[in-house]
Amino acid sequence: MQRSLINKLVEWKNSKNRKPLILSGARQVGKTWLMLEFGKKYYKNVAYITFFNNNRFKMVLEQDYDIKRIIENISIETNVEIDPLNTLIIFDEIQECPKAIECLKYFCENAREYNIIAAGSLLGVFLHNNISFPVGKVDELSLYPMNFFEFVEACGEDKLYHALCEKKVNIINDFKDKYIRLLKDYYYVGGMPEIVENFVNNKNYEIVRDKQNIIINQYIKDFSKHIKGIELARINQIWDSIPAQLLKENKKFIFNNIKTGARFKEYDIAIEWLKRSGLIYVVNKISIPKIPLKAYSEISSFKIFPVDIGLLSAMAEIDIKTLIDGNDIFVEFKGLLAEQYVAQQLISMYNKQLFYYASKDNYYEVDFLVSINNNIIPIEVKSGYNTKSKSLSYIIEKYKLDNAYKISLNDYDNKNCIKNIPLYALNLLNI
């Protein structure tokens, strides 16, 4: 398997202003694999330290931040001679040792020549208020589940993958049926690397579902590991309600659907916790689309999407036969999966903050808004071939917007100000 973020790691390695790097992401998105693969490909040696169940090395950092002493200890711990130019130092599971995060500041200030990457969910940093995060002293990258492009390549469809990357529209149109079949698999399997690898090797949907449920249960156990009492109950309520919230035609998160009389102020900490842990994406509402979009967002009105579409399929208990027997998953579960898919791809491929539009009377809604070079781009998602959208036409005319996109199963079409982009070729978006 390949991960596109490795190109960013190469840029980091070659940067003259390189700082220690923090690679963040939810559990099971492949952080450890990516760091080790990067080290294997681009360095002579890799010195790998994990802080999970590693009390000895935690004590090393409890003493002080003498870099020379720390380097000597890393060398002994890993049995690797540390050459600043040719050795990649990896600190893994840093949420288990917040002192490891503070340590990065001193690598930046006193030993910038070392190539060091730290990885973790950063949830530990969020919860340990007595730890000083090294603001301005580290570079940061986020890793998400595998996007659809990475999935296509992992499935061995190299020619289809390169056609997407090279934006060969004619080939993409000609092999539409193959892309749709891969997209249906992706809707079900999702982008968790271990699950994708198992699916590629075995093509067994039941094993996929079993492994998805294992990951979901691990996430739930993490809730109780870090949070207690009423906040734990609220986190579980938010998490459990996500599929039902997304099944609604209007996917705005409704607290009253959790319990009668529930309000945002009761659940804001729980939502922030899930967001910081990388398990959800929060897409806030905007009623007046102006730049900067964030300034016009409504903090208490939003949609919530989970980290991965495959995990959402498992949480919603989508039956395996729906896919195997050839039923139209795009129609039957359009309210649940299409927007989730597009949100996940836009965030992972373009690293864009997403918003959605709703008029003040909630009559007109547009699924996503993004800001590009001080221009507002509305994006409407359609699960199948029916692409009629009064809301998209309304927002373009009312706010004099130049470009907009419809994402559907229809072929690519850029002849009008509203351009159609196939669901399976989101890199054709000009963002």
VENSUL-V79724 format. One record per helix or strand of 2 or more residues. SS is the DSSP state (H for helix, E for strand). FROM is the first residue (numbers start at 1). TO is the last residue. If there is no record, write none. Layout:
# VENSUL-V79724
SS FROM TO
SS FROM TO
This chain:
# VENSUL-V79724
H 6 14
E 20 24
H 31 42
E 45 50
H 55 63
H 67 78
E 87 92
H 94 96
H 98 110
E 115 120
H 123 127
E 138 142
H 148 154
H 158 165
H 169 174
H 176 189
H 193 202
H 205 226
H 229 247
H 255 257
H 264 276
E 280 286
H 293 296
E 297 306
H 309 315
H 320 324
H 329 332
H 334 350
E 355 358
E 365 372
E 375 381
H 390 399
E 404 408
E 418 422
H 426 428
